[in-house]
Amino acid sequence: MSPCFHRCAVMLLLALALALPARADEVAPAVTGAASPASAAEPASLDHRIEDLKTTLIGINRDLLVLEEDLLYPPGTQVAVFVSMDVGKLFELESVRVLLDDKVVAAHLYTANEVEALHRGAMQRLFLGNLRTGKHLVTAFFTGRGPHVRDYQRGATLEFDKGSEPRYVELRIRDAQAKLQPEFEVKVWQ
């Protein structure tokens, strides 16, 4: 069964356990037919319990997501690929395709808002996965509009050694004012 199914089942059981009364005398006196003065306060108390339950479930869900990521991507085998852009006046990014050891692991088509965020300094995570230790080859293909509004496609490649610690790969696009051309580079962070 999938981890998502297990997470949903745990959350459902927790919700039922917290929602059900713990003792028989906590059951609402609906059978007697007489409304007691305390029954007016019960809806407010129930609303408060529901809000507490929601808060608890959100916290549990956050913890489960962190645990799931740790189980799926142990730090010793983890590799993440990010895209960043500096200035971007000489290149209008349209898409990126990433190959890791000659296998396509990520591809993304960019919207105007995403490109604007990259111009403001954002980094986008394109890929998070596991790699065994040893030598690996990362290749990135960038497509967009280059100088003089012409279609432009370039690639960048880097061979890196994956040890027992996580690796972070940055695909950097920057303007080379001296050449009046965009530059594409791949950098591995420790």
RALIN-V898291 format. One record per backbone hydrogen bond with DSSP energy under -0.5 kcal/mol. NH is the residue of the N-H (numbers start at 1). CO is the residue of the C=O. E is the energy in kcal/mol with one decimal. If there is no record, write none. Layout:
BEGIN
[[NH & CO & E] [NH & CO & E]]
END
This chain:
BEGIN
[[6 & 2 & -1.7] [7 & 3 & -2.4] [8 & 4 & -2.4] [9 & 5 & -2.5] [10 & 6 & -2.4] [11 & 7 & -2.3] [12 & 8 & -2.4] [13 & 9 & -2.4] [14 & 10 & -2.3] [15 & 11 & -2.3] [16 & 12 & -2.4] [17 & 13 & -2.4] [18 & 14 & -2.3] [19 & 15 & -1.9] [20 & 16 & -2.0] [26 & 23 & -1.2] [27 & 24 & -1.3] [30 & 28 & -2.1] [33 & 29 & -0.6] [36 & 34 & -0.6] [39 & 36 & -1.3] [40 & 37 & -0.8] [41 & 38 & -0.7] [42 & 38 & -0.9] [43 & 39 & -0.7] [45 & 41 & -2.0] [46 & 42 & -2.9] [47 & 43 & -2.7] [48 & 44 & -2.1] [49 & 45 & -2.3] [50 & 46 & -2.4] [51 & 47 & -2.4] [52 & 48 & -2.3] [53 & 49 & -2.3] [54 & 50 & -2.6] [55 & 51 & -2.3] [56 & 52 & -2.4] [57 & 53 & -2.6] [58 & 54 & -2.3] [59 & 55 & -2.0] [60 & 56 & -2.4] [61 & 57 & -2.6] [62 & 58 & -2.2] [63 & 59 & -2.2] [64 & 60 & -2.5] [65 & 61 & -2.3] [66 & 62 & -2.1] [67 & 63 & -2.4] [68 & 64 & -2.8] [69 & 65 & -2.3] [70 & 66 & -2.2] [71 & 67 & -2.2] [72 & 68 & -2.7] [73 & 69 & -2.6] [77 & 74 & -1.6] [78 & 74 & -0.8] [79 & 129 & -2.5] [80 & 167 & -2.1] [81 & 127 & -2.4] [82 & 169 & -3.2] [83 & 124 & -2.1] [84 & 171 & -2.6] [85 & 118 & -0.6] [86 & 173 & -3.1] [87 & 85 & -0.5] [88 & 86 & -2.2] [92 & 145 & -2.8] [93 & 91 & -0.7] [94 & 143 & -2.9] [95 & 143 & -2.1] [96 & 108 & -2.0] [97 & 141 & -2.0] [98 & 106 & -3.3] [99 & 139 & -3.4] [100 & 103 & -2.8] [101 & 99 & -0.5] [101 & 137 & -3.4] [103 & 100 & -0.7] [105 & 98 & -2.4] [106 & 98 & -1.4] [108 & 96 & -2.5] [110 & 94 & -3.0] [115 & 111 & -2.1] [116 & 112 & -2.3] [117 & 113 & -2.1] [118 & 114 & -2.0] [119 & 115 & -2.1] [120 & 116 & -1.5] [121 & 118 & -1.3] [122 & 117 & -2.4] [124 & 83 & -2.1] [126 & 81 & -2.8] [126 & 124 & -0.7] [127 & 81 & -1.5] [129 & 79 & -2.5] [131 & 77 & -2.9] [134 & 162 & -2.6] [136 & 160 & -2.9] [138 & 158 & -2.8] [139 & 99 & -2.8] [140 & 156 & -2.7] [141 & 97 & -2.7] [142 & 154 & -3.3] [143 & 95 & -2.5] [144 & 152 & -2.4] [145 & 92 & -2.0] [146 & 144 & -0.5] [146 & 150 & -3.3] [149 & 146 & -1.2] [150 & 147 & -0.8] [152 & 144 & -2.9] [154 & 142 & -2.1] [156 & 140 & -2.2] [158 & 138 & -2.3] [160 & 136 & -2.7] [162 & 134 & -3.6] [162 & 160 & -0.6] [163 & 161 & -0.7] [167 & 78 & -2.0] [168 & 189 & -1.8] [169 & 80 & -3.4] [170 & 187 & -3.6] [171 & 82 & -3.0] [172 & 170 & -0.8] [172 & 185 & -2.8] [173 & 84 & -1.9] [174 & 183 & -2.4] [175 & 86 & -0.7] [176 & 181 & -2.4] [177 & 175 & -0.8] [179 & 176 & -0.6] [180 & 176 & -1.6] [181 & 176 & -1.4] [183 & 174 & -3.6] [185 & 172 & -2.4] [187 & 170 & -2.6] [189 & 168 & -3.9] [189 & 187 & -0.5]]
END
